[in-house]
Structures are given as structure tokens and as C-alpha cells.
Amino acid sequence: MAKFYRFPKDFWWGSATSAEQTEGKGNTGKGVTNWEHWYAIEPNRFFNGVGPEITSDFFNQYKEDIRLLKETGHNSFRMSISWSRLIPDGFGEVNEAAVEFYNNVINELIQNNIKPFVGLFHFDMPYIMQERGGWESREVIDAYVHYAKVCFELFGDRVANWFTFNEPIVPVEGGYLYDFHYPNIVDFKRAAQVAFGTVLAHAKTVKAFKRLNLQSKIGIVLNLTPSYPRGNNEHDLKAANYADLFFNRSFLDPCVKGAYPQELIELLKEYDQLPVYTEEDLQIIKENTVQLLGVNYYQPRRVKAKMYKANEESPFLPEWFFDPYEMPGRKINPHRGWEIYEKGIYDILINLRDNYRNIECFISENGMGVENEQRFIENGQVNDHYRIQFIKGHLKYVHQALKEGSNVKGYHLWTAMDNWSWMNGYKNRYGLIRVDLDSMERSIKKSGEFFQELNDNNGFEM
Ligand code: BG6
């Protein structure tokens, strides 16, 4: 029998985007980003050779897009500011044209009763900052904190929630371990330094934010991937614990609890992979934990005990401690290849309830990428029934977690308009709103209509 899942009043319904993936270059004297630089030197590493010049053209079409956000039931929306657009050389002059653009966007959202949630770093930074050492450099960390303060001062009177970083582990993995982000280095010790530098930049920003006494909250957005062991034996459990330590707790613990897991410190010490830090750094991290946590959830990580001891000659990687496990019968998104495991979202929320002081949180990204989505166009509209099922399936578990005391405040889908995705270009479509890449025209998908009903009814039937 169908059941109605009702959510609390004022639940945040919305979606997330990022500057580099949606704005397009626009004509504002924006500085070159790390992505634009990489694209300029290695265009063939990008799907179909397409870079971030146009993306969804939000820079020019933001008014129409915000109108569509309204039409698709948004009461909140996460965007990010492009550091390179606002401060083209990373630390110097503020670009007035960028200030005008972000003021316009934020004001337009508010006029449409959509709460602006704003991120400061979503994988893009001025290329010059990367050249100066990225998150390994104290100078860059300070420049970032300065940039954050500029944002708080310019837009802080209107932004509802701030986020320092989006998925900070992804540039660590991509840029310093697995070669899918610039600067394409494979070196665990440097990766650990980058991860630590990010956490420090984050904590220093939280500190600067708190001093301003703004009405809004500050948090971080982490991609949490629950680690499930193949079985309940000691070795599989140990493997899952390692994966959890490296990929979740390396950021979750310092950001929410103010300290790194002792087990992780001991492990890195044992293999001589500890980053350089000072006692003062640890104190800043301890005193500046988040007020709000964004959780991005796409798929879980399944692991099993390592079959063979890692070859000590090969570069040190988290994979020294576990093997991936392809669980028979797991549900796969046939259009993207990722596993779909709805209950994962519940497990994350319950873990936050029980082990992370039931921190106020929301699902900041969850979504289903689909290749060649034009296949599903019927009478001029994308009939993405699979996405509606995907959303409902996850929301059912968010609802259950809520009933059991989770402090979850909302659900944001990745993403609003179809956009450009890093090395994958336009391969996978995620939006509630289709973008025709030839005309750049927008049209609401079936899931966009569903989203509007979701907000209208503050729930759904399934
Ligand atoms: C999240 C990111 O990891 O996943 C987004 O915050 C990204 O920036 C999204 O686009 C989907 O991943 P992908 O690689 O399919 O675009």
C-alpha cells in the first residue's frame, strides 16, 4: 500500500551547483582557474575535448535559471563563488564586475524566496594559487582566508548558510593520488599535506567567520561514503575500518570533532606519511569545528580484506589496506555505472546522530547521472522516471532517519540545470532542468515537476 512521507515544516528542498561547472567564463575579467589552465595544456584529457568555457552559461542566464528554480520547487539553492572571478590573482584587487554578478544572483534568489547557500571552494582556484603550492602552501591558505573574509563582508548580510569547501578529499584524491585532477601528482605524503592544509584553511575560515557575528551559519560539505565490509570476519571488518579512516574520518573528525582519529595518526606515523603541522594548527582545528554539515552521498564503498600484502616498492596508497569488493547482486545505475544503495544515506545520518554529536546537517548532494539522456525525451520533455525513483528511494531513508532523531534539515539534489562535469564534460546529465547544448535553451524535466510537488506537499507518496 502506498504511504505518504511527510517532512518537517521548513525542510530545505533544493539543489546544488558549482561556479566552474555552471557559470561559464562570462566577460568580467575573471582570472584563469586551475581547470582552465589544465584544459589549455591537455584538452584531450577532457571528455570530447570540451572544457569549462560555456558550461551552463549561468553567468548570462541566471535570471531565467532562478525563475526555473522557483518553478521546480526550490526554497534553497547551493552555488559557489569563483575565487578567480572575485579576486583574479588570488589575493589582490577585488573585481567589481564579479561583485555585481554575485550580488545580482543572491538578490534574485532572495526575491524569489530561495535561500542562498554559498560555497567558497568547489574544486576551482586561481591557477596562480595552484602554482604557488596550492593547499601545501601557507601563503595560499592565508590568501584563501582573506578571500573568504571578502565574501563574508560583501555578501554575508544575505547568505543563509556558508560552506568553506565542497568535498575537499576529491582534489586530494584527484590531484595527488589518482591523477584525475590537476596538478596530476601521485604522492601520498604530499596528498596528506594537501588534506591537512585544506582542513587548516577551513578551520581558520571558521574562526574568521565567527568573529564577524553574522546571522548565518558556517559548515563544510563532505562526500561521505559508508564503507561496508564483505563479511563480518575480522579481516574484512579491518579493511572497512581502514577505508573509513582514509576516506571519511580524515575530514569528518577534524571538522566536526576538532581532532584527527588517533588511529589514523598512528598509521601515518608508522609509514612515515605524516604531514608537517604545528601545535598551534591543531589548536585552531580544535577550536573551530563546524556549525552545520553538508553530506554528499552518491554511492557506498564496499571492501574486503587485502588478498596480498601491498608491494612496498609501489607508491603508498590507501589501497594498501583493503581490496574493493564487487558485491554480487548490488543495484547499479545502468546509465552511469555507480552503485545505487539508498540505505547508505540512512546509515550516514545515524552515524552522525550517534558518533558526531548529532550535528545539524542536510543532504547537500545526491543525484543520478545519465548518459545520452536525450533518449528519454517524450513529447519534447525528458521523462526521467528513473531519477524520480532514485530521489524517492533515498528520501524514504532520510525520512526514517528523521523519525529516529537525526538532525537532518534538508535535501538538495545534484543538480539544477544540466552542467559541465570536470573530466566528464557533458557526458552525464544530472539536472532537474535540461539544457540543450546547441541552443542553450532550458526545459523542465519530469523530475523537475516532481520536485515542485515535493515542495508543495512537503513530502511524497510511495
Ligand atoms: C560531486 C561533485 O562529487 O559529484 C560535483 O561535488 C560533481 O562537482 C558530482 O559534478 C557528480 O560527479 P560526476 O563526476 O558524475 O560529475
Residues whose N, C-alpha, C, O or C-beta is under 5 A from the ligand:
A	BS01	BG6	G369 S421 N428
